[in-house]
Amino acid sequence: MTVTLPEKESFSLSAFLIRDNPARFLLSWVAGFVDTAAFIVLFGIFTAHVTGNIALAGSAFASSEPQTTALRLSMLPIFMLSVVCTSLLARLARKKGWDVLTVLLSAEAIALGLFMVVGLQYSGTLIIDAQSDLIFPIAVSGVIAMGIQNALMKEAASAFTGYFPTTVMTGNFTQFTIDLVHYFSAKLSEQTEETKTEAEDAIVKIKRVAPLLVGFFLGGTGAAYFVPSAEFWSLSMPLLIVSMMAVAAYIQAGVKAQSV
């Protein structure tokens, strides 16, 4: 009797790029890189999250710097408008039957490309001063790109195993720490079915959060290394990553459609 062994599943780069853990790592890397790059070249403006801009706006207000305060606060409605437009785009994609992840990753890639182009256009004439009017259009394009990524993680959550934030690490680091406590508490306790289950659940959560933290840290480190020498050209790296993920999502959407 001949036994037929099941064929090995062939490796697919497109499937790998949008798998949970690689996607967590890559998108967090992008957010860490872009946020750090913007902070360096735009004199302390955050593009990936709101909290930092609010804190720095408060600091500028206390220091009697009205123009700097207004600049940082102006990023908030721009961020909100970016999220609104992304959410509407996701609704349109669902209505038209388009793949939401593909559409939103493509939108982010376009926005990152715009951020790089605007930065290259104006950065050469930037006055080495946080009051420069040229900071505003550059910052706006960066905030739009990261606003899209923030909304993408919510609107395209069904493409992954639930929602995971890739731009703000405070909540992720808190969860990671809590899961470590649960894991070691379970391991150091008397081994019962309950403690074994608790340890297993904790390690699953740790494996989900760890790529987010590592990706964001490496992205920020990469920006700190490349931005001083390459400036806005360094944004080609996150642009390439998001573009590759958009293509991968498109390919996988086609594969799913054929298998239905």
CYANA upper distance limits for C-alpha pairs under 8 A (distance plus 0.5 A):
 11 PHE  CA     16 PHE  CA      8.47
 12 SER  CA     16 PHE  CA      6.68
 13 LEU  CA     17 LEU  CA      6.63
 13 LEU  CA    248 ALA  CA      8.08
 14 SER  CA     18 ILE  CA      7.31
 14 SER  CA    245 MET  CA      8.02
 14 SER  CA    247 VAL  CA      8.10
 14 SER  CA    248 ALA  CA      4.63
 14 SER  CA    249 ALA  CA      7.42
 14 SER  CA    251 ILE  CA      7.23
 14 SER  CA    252 GLN  CA      7.14
 15 ALA  CA     19 ARG  CA      6.64
 15 ALA  CA    248 ALA  CA      7.22
 15 ALA  CA    249 ALA  CA      8.27
 15 ALA  CA    252 GLN  CA      6.84
 16 PHE  CA     22 PRO  CA      7.36
 17 LEU  CA     22 PRO  CA      6.30
 17 LEU  CA     23 ALA  CA      6.49
 17 LEU  CA    245 MET  CA      6.58
 17 LEU  CA    248 ALA  CA      7.10
 18 ILE  CA     22 PRO  CA      7.10
 18 ILE  CA     23 ALA  CA      5.57
 18 ILE  CA    245 MET  CA      7.02
 18 ILE  CA    248 ALA  CA      7.39
 18 ILE  CA    249 ALA  CA      7.06
 19 ARG  CA     23 ALA  CA      6.26
 19 ARG  CA    160 PHE  CA      7.72
 20 ASP  CA     24 ARG  CA      6.53
 20 ASP  CA    160 PHE  CA      6.20
 20 ASP  CA    161 THR  CA      7.18
 21 ASN  CA     25 PHE  CA      6.66
 21 ASN  CA    208 ARG  CA      7.14
 21 ASN  CA    211 PRO  CA      6.84
 22 PRO  CA     26 LEU  CA      6.50
 22 PRO  CA    211 PRO  CA      8.13
 23 ALA  CA     27 LEU  CA      6.41
 24 ARG  CA     28 SER  CA      6.54
 24 ARG  CA    164 PHE  CA      8.16
 24 ARG  CA    166 THR  CA      7.30
 24 ARG  CA    211 PRO  CA      6.46
 24 ARG  CA    212 LEU  CA      5.96
 24 ARG  CA    215 GLY  CA      8.19
 25 PHE  CA     29 TRP  CA      6.52
 25 PHE  CA    211 PRO  CA      5.21
 25 PHE  CA    212 LEU  CA      5.75
 25 PHE  CA    213 LEU  CA      8.47
 25 PHE  CA    214 VAL  CA      7.59
 25 PHE  CA    215 GLY  CA      5.14
 25 PHE  CA    216 PHE  CA      8.07
 26 LEU  CA     30 VAL  CA      6.73
 26 LEU  CA    215 GLY  CA      6.91
 26 LEU  CA    241 ILE  CA      7.81
 27 LEU  CA     31 ALA  CA      6.73
 27 LEU  CA    166 THR  CA      6.62
 27 LEU  CA    215 GLY  CA      8.16
 27 LEU  CA    242 VAL  CA      8.17
 28 SER  CA     32 GLY  CA      6.54
 28 SER  CA    166 THR  CA      5.10
 28 SER  CA    167 THR  CA      6.68
 28 SER  CA    211 PRO  CA      8.48
 28 SER  CA    212 LEU  CA      5.94
 28 SER  CA    213 LEU  CA      7.98
 28 SER  CA    215 GLY  CA      5.54
 28 SER  CA    216 PHE  CA      5.19
 28 SER  CA    219 GLY  CA      7.89
 29 TRP  CA     33 PHE  CA      6.52
 29 TRP  CA    212 LEU  CA      8.37
 29 TRP  CA    214 VAL  CA      8.45
 29 TRP  CA    215 GLY  CA      4.77
 29 TRP  CA    216 PHE  CA      5.07
 29 TRP  CA    217 PHE  CA      7.77
 29 TRP  CA    218 LEU  CA      6.82
 29 TRP  CA    219 GLY  CA      4.73
 29 TRP  CA    220 GLY  CA      7.93
 29 TRP  CA    238 PRO  CA      8.45
 30 VAL  CA     34 VAL  CA      6.52
 30 VAL  CA    216 PHE  CA      7.90
 30 VAL  CA    219 GLY  CA      6.67
 30 VAL  CA    238 PRO  CA      5.67
 30 VAL  CA    241 ILE  CA      8.18
 30 VAL  CA    242 VAL  CA      8.36
 31 ALA  CA     35 ASP  CA      6.36
 31 ALA  CA     48 ALA  CA      6.77
 31 ALA  CA    146 MET  CA      7.66
 31 ALA  CA    166 THR  CA      7.28
 31 ALA  CA    167 THR  CA      5.88
 31 ALA  CA    216 PHE  CA      7.06
 31 ALA  CA    219 GLY  CA      7.66
 32 GLY  CA     36 THR  CA      6.53
 32 GLY  CA    167 THR  CA      7.60
 32 GLY  CA    215 GLY  CA      7.92
 32 GLY  CA    216 PHE  CA      4.91
 32 GLY  CA    217 PHE  CA      7.00
 32 GLY  CA    218 LEU  CA      7.89
 32 GLY  CA    219 GLY  CA      5.02
 32 GLY  CA    220 GLY  CA      5.04
 32 GLY  CA    223 ALA  CA      8.45
 33 PHE  CA     37 ALA  CA      6.43
 33 PHE  CA    216 PHE  CA      7.84
 33 PHE  CA    218 LEU  CA      8.35
 33 PHE  CA    219 GLY  CA      4.64
 33 PHE  CA    220 GLY  CA      5.11
 33 PHE  CA    221 THR  CA      7.94
 33 PHE  CA    222 GLY  CA      6.96
 33 PHE  CA    223 ALA  CA      5.49
 33 PHE  CA    238 PRO  CA      7.79
 34 VAL  CA     38 ALA  CA      6.50
 34 VAL  CA     47 THR  CA      7.82
 34 VAL  CA     48 ALA  CA      7.94
 34 VAL  CA    142 GLY  CA      8.33
 34 VAL  CA    219 GLY  CA      8.36
 34 VAL  CA    220 GLY  CA      8.26
 34 VAL  CA    223 ALA  CA      7.86
 34 VAL  CA    235 LEU  CA      7.67
 34 VAL  CA    238 PRO  CA      7.92
 35 ASP  CA     39 PHE  CA      6.62
 35 ASP  CA     46 PHE  CA      6.18
 35 ASP  CA     47 THR  CA      5.85
 35 ASP  CA     48 ALA  CA      5.94
 35 ASP  CA    220 GLY  CA      7.93
 36 THR  CA     40 ILE  CA      6.71
 36 THR  CA     46 PHE  CA      8.16
 36 THR  CA    220 GLY  CA      5.84
 36 THR  CA    223 ALA  CA      6.52
 36 THR  CA    224 ALA  CA      7.40
 37 ALA  CA     41 VAL  CA      6.75
 37 ALA  CA    220 GLY  CA      8.18
 37 ALA  CA    223 ALA  CA      5.86
 37 ALA  CA    224 ALA  CA      7.47
 37 ALA  CA    227 VAL  CA      6.66
 37 ALA  CA    231 GLU  CA      8.48
 38 ALA  CA     42 LEU  CA      5.91
 38 ALA  CA     43 PHE  CA      8.38
 38 ALA  CA     44 GLY  CA      7.96
 38 ALA  CA     45 ILE  CA      6.87
 38 ALA  CA     46 PHE  CA      6.90
 38 ALA  CA     47 THR  CA      7.11
 38 ALA  CA    139 ALA  CA      7.99
 38 ALA  CA    142 GLY  CA      7.93
 39 PHE  CA     43 PHE  CA      6.36
 39 PHE  CA     44 GLY  CA      4.87
 39 PHE  CA     45 ILE  CA      5.47
 39 PHE  CA     46 PHE  CA      6.11
 39 PHE  CA     47 THR  CA      8.35
 40 ILE  CA     44 GLY  CA      6.90
 40 ILE  CA    224 ALA  CA      8.36
 40 ILE  CA    227 VAL  CA      8.24
 41 VAL  CA    227 VAL  CA      8.42
 41 VAL  CA    231 GLU  CA      7.88
 42 LEU  CA    130 ALA  CA      7.86
 42 LEU  CA    135 ILE  CA      6.75
 42 LEU  CA    139 ALA  CA      7.60
 43 PHE  CA    129 ASP  CA      8.24
 43 PHE  CA    130 ALA  CA      6.16
 45 ILE  CA     52 GLY  CA      8.44
 45 ILE  CA     53 ASN  CA      6.92
 45 ILE  CA     72 ARG  CA      7.28
 45 ILE  CA    139 ALA  CA      7.85
 46 PHE  CA     50 VAL  CA      7.88
 46 PHE  CA     52 GLY  CA      6.77
 46 PHE  CA     53 ASN  CA      6.50
 46 PHE  CA    143 VAL  CA      8.31
 47 THR  CA    139 ALA  CA      7.67
 47 THR  CA    142 GLY  CA      6.19
 47 THR  CA    143 VAL  CA      4.93
 47 THR  CA    144 ILE  CA      8.49
 47 THR  CA    146 MET  CA      6.56
 47 THR  CA    147 GLY  CA      8.42
 48 ALA  CA    143 VAL  CA      7.08
 48 ALA  CA    146 MET  CA      5.41
 48 ALA  CA    147 GLY  CA      7.34
 48 ALA  CA    150 ASN  CA      8.18
 48 ALA  CA    167 THR  CA      6.30
 48 ALA  CA    168 VAL  CA      8.13
 49 HIS  CA     53 ASN  CA      8.15
 49 HIS  CA    146 MET  CA      8.30
 49 HIS  CA    167 THR  CA      7.12
 49 HIS  CA    168 VAL  CA      6.98
 50 VAL  CA     54 ILE  CA      6.90
 50 VAL  CA     76 LEU  CA      7.10
 50 VAL  CA     79 PHE  CA      8.39
 51 THR  CA     55 ALA  CA      6.80
 52 GLY  CA     56 LEU  CA      6.62
 53 ASN  CA     57 ALA  CA      6.35
 53 ASN  CA     72 ARG  CA      6.08
 53 ASN  CA     73 LEU  CA      7.40
 53 ASN  CA     75 MET  CA      8.10
 53 ASN  CA     76 LEU  CA      8.50
 54 ILE  CA     58 GLY  CA      6.72
 54 ILE  CA     72 ARG  CA      7.69
 54 ILE  CA     73 LEU  CA      7.23
 55 ALA  CA     59 SER  CA      6.83
 56 LEU  CA     60 ALA  CA      6.59
 56 LEU  CA     69 THR  CA      8.28
 56 LEU  CA     72 ARG  CA      7.81
 57 ALA  CA     61 PHE  CA      6.56
 57 ALA  CA     68 THR  CA      7.68
 57 ALA  CA     69 THR  CA      5.14
 57 ALA  CA     70 ALA  CA      8.03
 57 ALA  CA     72 ARG  CA      6.05
 57 ALA  CA     73 LEU  CA      6.78
 58 GLY  CA     62 ALA  CA      6.68
 58 GLY  CA     69 THR  CA      7.67
 59 SER  CA     63 SER  CA      6.78
 60 ALA  CA     64 SER  CA      6.78
 60 ALA  CA     65 GLU  CA      5.71
 60 ALA  CA     66 PRO  CA      7.69
 60 ALA  CA     68 THR  CA      6.71
 60 ALA  CA     69 THR  CA      5.80
 61 PHE  CA     65 GLU  CA      6.15
 61 PHE  CA     66 PRO  CA      6.73
 61 PHE  CA     69 THR  CA      6.12
 65 GLU  CA     69 THR  CA      6.63
 66 PRO  CA     70 ALA  CA      6.55
 67 GLN  CA     71 LEU  CA      6.61
 67 GLN  CA    131 GLN  CA      7.17
 68 THR  CA     72 ARG  CA      6.79
 68 THR  CA    130 ALA  CA      7.53
 68 THR  CA    131 GLN  CA      6.87
 69 THR  CA     73 LEU  CA      6.65
 70 ALA  CA     74 SER  CA      6.39
 71 LEU  CA     75 MET  CA      7.41
 71 LEU  CA    136 PHE  CA      7.56
 72 ARG  CA     76 LEU  CA      8.14
 73 LEU  CA     77 PRO  CA      8.42
 74 SER  CA     78 ILE  CA      7.23
 75 MET  CA     79 PHE  CA      6.48
 75 MET  CA    139 ALA  CA      8.31
 75 MET  CA    140 VAL  CA      7.42
 75 MET  CA    143 VAL  CA      7.51
 76 LEU  CA     80 MET  CA      6.72
 77 PRO  CA     81 LEU  CA      6.50
 78 ILE  CA     82 SER  CA      6.66
 78 ILE  CA    140 VAL  CA      7.41
 78 ILE  CA    143 VAL  CA      7.61
 78 ILE  CA    144 ILE  CA      7.49
 79 PHE  CA     83 VAL  CA      6.86
 79 PHE  CA    143 VAL  CA      6.37
 79 PHE  CA    144 ILE  CA      6.63
 79 PHE  CA    147 GLY  CA      5.87
 80 MET  CA     84 VAL  CA      6.69
 80 MET  CA    147 GLY  CA      7.89
 81 LEU  CA     85 CYS  CA      6.66
 82 SER  CA     86 THR  CA      6.63
 82 SER  CA    143 VAL  CA      8.42
 82 SER  CA    144 ILE  CA      5.78
 82 SER  CA    145 ALA  CA      8.44
 82 SER  CA    147 GLY  CA      5.82
 82 SER  CA    148 ILE  CA      6.63
 83 VAL  CA     87 SER  CA      6.57
 83 VAL  CA    147 GLY  CA      5.93
 83 VAL  CA    148 ILE  CA      6.42
 83 VAL  CA    150 ASN  CA      7.91
 83 VAL  CA    151 ALA  CA      6.00
 84 VAL  CA     88 LEU  CA      6.72
 85 CYS  CA     89 LEU  CA      6.56
 86 THR  CA     90 ALA  CA      6.66
 86 THR  CA    104 LEU  CA      7.73
 86 THR  CA    148 ILE  CA      6.27
 86 THR  CA    151 ALA  CA      6.88
 86 THR  CA    152 LEU  CA      7.79
 87 SER  CA     91 ARG  CA      6.78
 87 SER  CA    151 ALA  CA      7.21
 87 SER  CA    155 GLU  CA      7.22
 88 LEU  CA     92 LEU  CA      6.71
 89 LEU  CA     93 ALA  CA      6.63
 89 LEU  CA    104 LEU  CA      8.22
 90 ALA  CA     94 ARG  CA      6.75
 90 ALA  CA    100 VAL  CA      6.29
 90 ALA  CA    103 VAL  CA      8.11
 90 ALA  CA    104 LEU  CA      7.62
 90 ALA  CA    155 GLU  CA      7.01
 91 ARG  CA     95 LYS  CA      6.70
 92 LEU  CA     96 LYS  CA      6.63
 93 ALA  CA     97 GLY  CA      6.47
 93 ALA  CA     98 TRP  CA      5.33
 93 ALA  CA     99 ASP  CA      7.13
 93 ALA  CA    100 VAL  CA      6.22
 93 ALA  CA    103 VAL  CA      7.66
 94 ARG  CA     98 TRP  CA      6.45
 94 ARG  CA     99 ASP  CA      7.73
 94 ARG  CA    100 VAL  CA      7.06
 98 TRP  CA    103 VAL  CA      7.91
 99 ASP  CA    103 VAL  CA      6.85
 99 ASP  CA    250 TYR  CA      7.88
 99 ASP  CA    253 ALA  CA      6.93
100 VAL  CA    104 LEU  CA      6.61
100 VAL  CA    155 GLU  CA      8.16
100 VAL  CA    156 ALA  CA      6.56
101 LEU  CA    105 LEU  CA      6.47
101 LEU  CA    152 LEU  CA      7.96
101 LEU  CA    156 ALA  CA      5.91
101 LEU  CA    159 ALA  CA      7.42
101 LEU  CA    246 ALA  CA      8.01
101 LEU  CA    249 ALA  CA      7.00
102 THR  CA    106 SER  CA      6.54
102 THR  CA    246 ALA  CA      5.62
102 THR  CA    247 VAL  CA      7.79
102 THR  CA    249 ALA  CA      5.65
102 THR  CA    250 TYR  CA      5.90
103 VAL  CA    107 ALA  CA      6.71
103 VAL  CA    246 ALA  CA      8.12
104 LEU  CA    108 GLU  CA      6.67
104 LEU  CA    148 ILE  CA      7.79
104 LEU  CA    149 GLN  CA      8.49
104 LEU  CA    152 LEU  CA      6.67
105 LEU  CA    109 ALA  CA      6.65
105 LEU  CA    149 GLN  CA      8.38
105 LEU  CA    152 LEU  CA      8.15
105 LEU  CA    242 VAL  CA      6.90
105 LEU  CA    243 SER  CA      7.72
105 LEU  CA    245 MET  CA      7.54
105 LEU  CA    246 ALA  CA      5.51
106 SER  CA    110 ILE  CA      6.77
106 SER  CA    242 VAL  CA      8.20
106 SER  CA    243 SER  CA      7.19
106 SER  CA    246 ALA  CA      6.00
107 ALA  CA    111 ALA  CA      6.72
107 ALA  CA    148 ILE  CA      7.97
108 GLU  CA    112 LEU  CA      6.56
108 GLU  CA    145 ALA  CA      5.97
108 GLU  CA    146 MET  CA      8.17
108 GLU  CA    148 ILE  CA      6.40
108 GLU  CA    149 GLN  CA      7.09
108 GLU  CA    242 VAL  CA      7.75
109 ALA  CA    113 GLY  CA      6.62
109 ALA  CA    145 ALA  CA      8.35
109 ALA  CA    239 LEU  CA      6.26
109 ALA  CA    242 VAL  CA      6.18
109 ALA  CA    243 SER  CA      6.06
109 ALA  CA    246 ALA  CA      8.44
110 ILE  CA    114 LEU  CA      6.70
111 ALA  CA    115 PHE  CA      6.64
111 ALA  CA    141 SER  CA      7.28
111 ALA  CA    142 GLY  CA      8.06
111 ALA  CA    144 ILE  CA      7.21
111 ALA  CA    145 ALA  CA      5.33
112 LEU  CA    116 MET  CA      6.75
112 LEU  CA    141 SER  CA      8.16
112 LEU  CA    142 GLY  CA      7.44
112 LEU  CA    145 ALA  CA      6.05
112 LEU  CA    235 LEU  CA      8.02
112 LEU  CA    238 PRO  CA      8.35
112 LEU  CA    239 LEU  CA      6.34
113 GLY  CA    117 VAL  CA      6.69
113 GLY  CA    236 SER  CA      8.25
113 GLY  CA    239 LEU  CA      6.95
114 LEU  CA    118 VAL  CA      6.46
114 LEU  CA    141 SER  CA      6.98
115 PHE  CA    119 GLY  CA      6.47
115 PHE  CA    138 ILE  CA      7.00
115 PHE  CA    141 SER  CA      5.31
115 PHE  CA    142 GLY  CA      5.77
115 PHE  CA    145 ALA  CA      7.99
116 MET  CA    120 LEU  CA      6.57
116 MET  CA    232 PHE  CA      6.17
116 MET  CA    233 TRP  CA      7.32
116 MET  CA    235 LEU  CA      6.50
116 MET  CA    236 SER  CA      7.91
117 VAL  CA    121 GLN  CA      6.57
118 VAL  CA    122 TYR  CA      6.74
118 VAL  CA    137 PRO  CA      7.95
118 VAL  CA    138 ILE  CA      6.33
118 VAL  CA    141 SER  CA      7.97
119 GLY  CA    123 SER  CA      5.86
119 GLY  CA    138 ILE  CA      5.98
119 GLY  CA    232 PHE  CA      6.44
120 LEU  CA    124 GLY  CA      7.56
120 LEU  CA    232 PHE  CA      6.40
120 LEU  CA    233 TRP  CA      7.93
122 TYR  CA    126 LEU  CA      6.93
122 TYR  CA    134 LEU  CA      7.08
122 TYR  CA    138 ILE  CA      8.09
123 SER  CA    134 LEU  CA      8.33
126 LEU  CA    132 SER  CA      7.20
126 LEU  CA    134 LEU  CA      6.76
126 LEU  CA    135 ILE  CA      7.89
127 ILE  CA    132 SER  CA      6.36
128 ILE  CA    132 SER  CA      8.20
130 ALA  CA    135 ILE  CA      8.13
131 GLN  CA    135 ILE  CA      8.40
134 LEU  CA    138 ILE  CA      7.44
135 ILE  CA    139 ALA  CA      6.46
136 PHE  CA    140 VAL  CA      6.55
137 PRO  CA    141 SER  CA      6.93
138 ILE  CA    142 GLY  CA      7.02
139 ALA  CA    143 VAL  CA      6.59
140 VAL  CA    144 ILE  CA      6.67
141 SER  CA    145 ALA  CA      6.93
142 GLY  CA    146 MET  CA      6.93
143 VAL  CA    147 GLY  CA      6.33
144 ILE  CA    148 ILE  CA      6.75
145 ALA  CA    149 GLN  CA      7.13
146 MET  CA    150 ASN  CA      6.67
147 GLY  CA    151 ALA  CA      6.79
148 ILE  CA    152 LEU  CA      6.34
149 GLN  CA    153 MET  CA      6.91
149 GLN  CA    167 THR  CA      8.44
150 ASN  CA    154 LYS  CA      7.75
150 ASN  CA    165 PRO  CA      7.78
150 ASN  CA    166 THR  CA      7.91
150 ASN  CA    167 THR  CA      7.24
151 ALA  CA    155 GLU  CA      6.56
152 LEU  CA    156 ALA  CA      6.03
152 LEU  CA    157 ALA  CA      8.16
153 MET  CA    157 ALA  CA      6.10
153 MET  CA    163 TYR  CA      6.73
153 MET  CA    164 PHE  CA      7.04
153 MET  CA    165 PRO  CA      6.92
153 MET  CA    166 THR  CA      8.05
154 LYS  CA    163 TYR  CA      6.58
154 LYS  CA    164 PHE  CA      8.49
156 ALA  CA    160 PHE  CA      8.16
157 ALA  CA    161 THR  CA      7.73
157 ALA  CA    162 GLY  CA      5.85
157 ALA  CA    163 TYR  CA      5.44
157 ALA  CA    164 PHE  CA      8.28
158 SER  CA    162 GLY  CA      6.76
158 SER  CA    163 TYR  CA      8.34
165 PRO  CA    169 MET  CA      8.19
165 PRO  CA    172 ASN  CA      8.12
166 THR  CA    212 LEU  CA      6.78
166 THR  CA    216 PHE  CA      8.26
167 THR  CA    216 PHE  CA      8.28
168 VAL  CA    172 ASN  CA      8.02
169 MET  CA    173 PHE  CA      6.35
169 MET  CA    212 LEU  CA      8.26
169 MET  CA    213 LEU  CA      7.25
169 MET  CA    216 PHE  CA      8.33
170 THR  CA    174 THR  CA      6.65
171 GLY  CA    175 GLN  CA      6.65
172 ASN  CA    176 PHE  CA      6.54
172 ASN  CA    209 VAL  CA      6.83
172 ASN  CA    212 LEU  CA      8.05
172 ASN  CA    213 LEU  CA      7.76
173 PHE  CA    177 THR  CA      6.65
173 PHE  CA    209 VAL  CA      8.42
173 PHE  CA    213 LEU  CA      7.61
174 THR  CA    178 ILE  CA      6.76
175 GLN  CA    179 ASP  CA      6.58
175 GLN  CA    209 VAL  CA      8.23
176 PHE  CA    180 LEU  CA      6.75
176 PHE  CA    205 LYS  CA      8.17
176 PHE  CA    206 ILE  CA      6.40
176 PHE  CA    209 VAL  CA      6.76
176 PHE  CA    210 ALA  CA      7.81
177 THR  CA    181 VAL  CA      6.86
178 ILE  CA    182 HIS  CA      6.79
179 ASP  CA    183 TYR  CA      6.52
179 ASP  CA    202 ALA  CA      5.64
179 ASP  CA    203 ILE  CA      7.87
179 ASP  CA    205 LYS  CA      7.31
179 ASP  CA    206 ILE  CA      6.77
180 LEU  CA    184 PHE  CA      6.66
180 LEU  CA    202 ALA  CA      7.58
180 LEU  CA    203 ILE  CA      8.48
180 LEU  CA    206 ILE  CA      7.80
181 VAL  CA    185 SER  CA      6.35
182 HIS  CA    186 ALA  CA      6.53
182 HIS  CA    198 GLU  CA      7.53
182 HIS  CA    199 ALA  CA      7.29
182 HIS  CA    202 ALA  CA      6.75
183 TYR  CA    187 LYS  CA      6.68
183 TYR  CA    198 GLU  CA      7.41
183 TYR  CA    199 ALA  CA      5.12
183 TYR  CA    200 GLU  CA      8.21
183 TYR  CA    202 ALA  CA      5.85
183 TYR  CA    203 ILE  CA      7.14
184 PHE  CA    188 LEU  CA      6.43
184 PHE  CA    199 ALA  CA      8.01
185 SER  CA    189 SER  CA      6.56
186 ALA  CA    190 GLU  CA      8.30
186 ALA  CA    191 GLN  CA      8.14
186 ALA  CA    195 THR  CA      5.38
186 ALA  CA    196 LYS  CA      7.32
186 ALA  CA    198 GLU  CA      6.76
186 ALA  CA    199 ALA  CA      5.97
187 LYS  CA    191 GLN  CA      7.74
187 LYS  CA    195 THR  CA      7.68
187 LYS  CA    196 LYS  CA      8.06
187 LYS  CA    199 ALA  CA      7.06
189 SER  CA    195 THR  CA      7.67
190 GLU  CA    195 THR  CA      7.97
191 GLN  CA    195 THR  CA      6.39
191 GLN  CA    196 LYS  CA      6.98
192 THR  CA    196 LYS  CA      6.62
193 GLU  CA    197 THR  CA      6.62
194 GLU  CA    198 GLU  CA      6.69
195 THR  CA    199 ALA  CA      6.63
196 LYS  CA    200 GLU  CA      6.68
197 THR  CA    201 ASP  CA      6.57
198 GLU  CA    202 ALA  CA      6.61
199 ALA  CA    203 ILE  CA      6.69
200 GLU  CA    204 VAL  CA      6.84
201 ASP  CA    205 LYS  CA      6.94
202 ALA  CA    206 ILE  CA      6.63
203 ILE  CA    207 LYS  CA      6.65
204 VAL  CA    208 ARG  CA      6.96
205 LYS  CA    209 VAL  CA      6.80
206 ILE  CA    210 ALA  CA      6.34
207 LYS  CA    211 PRO  CA      7.69
208 ARG  CA    212 LEU  CA      8.17
209 VAL  CA    213 LEU  CA      7.15
210 ALA  CA    214 VAL  CA      6.61
211 PRO  CA    215 GLY  CA      6.20
212 LEU  CA    216 PHE  CA      6.64
213 LEU  CA    217 PHE  CA      6.66
214 VAL  CA    218 LEU  CA      6.58
215 GLY  CA    219 GLY  CA      6.47
216 PHE  CA    220 GLY  CA      6.64
217 PHE  CA    221 THR  CA      6.62
218 LEU  CA    222 GLY  CA      6.42
219 GLY  CA    223 ALA  CA      6.73
220 GLY  CA    224 ALA  CA      6.75
221 THR  CA    225 TYR  CA      6.83
222 GLY  CA    226 PHE  CA      6.59
223 ALA  CA    227 VAL  CA      5.86
223 ALA  CA    234 SER  CA      8.06
224 ALA  CA    228 PRO  CA      7.55
225 TYR  CA    229 SER  CA      8.45
226 PHE  CA    230 ALA  CA      6.27
226 PHE  CA    231 GLU  CA      7.73
226 PHE  CA    234 SER  CA      6.74
227 VAL  CA    231 GLU  CA      4.83
227 VAL  CA    232 PHE  CA      7.47
227 VAL  CA    234 SER  CA      6.44
230 ALA  CA    234 SER  CA      5.94
232 PHE  CA    236 SER  CA      8.47
235 LEU  CA    239 LEU  CA      6.68
236 SER  CA    240 LEU  CA      6.45
237 MET  CA    241 ILE  CA      6.89
238 PRO  CA    242 VAL  CA      6.69
239 LEU  CA    243 SER  CA      6.55
240 LEU  CA    244 MET  CA      6.60
241 ILE  CA    245 MET  CA      6.77
242 VAL  CA    246 ALA  CA      6.64
243 SER  CA    247 VAL  CA      6.81
244 MET  CA    248 ALA  CA      6.59
245 MET  CA    249 ALA  CA      6.53
246 ALA  CA    250 TYR  CA      6.73
247 VAL  CA    251 ILE  CA      6.73
248 ALA  CA    252 GLN  CA      6.66
249 ALA  CA    253 ALA  CA      6.51
250 TYR  CA    254 GLY  CA      6.87
251 ILE  CA    255 VAL  CA      6.83
252 GLN  CA    256 LYS  CA      6.67
253 ALA  CA    257 ALA  CA      6.68
254 GLY  CA    258 GLN  CA      6.75
255 VAL  CA    259 SER  CA      6.82
256 LYS  CA    260 VAL  CA      6.86
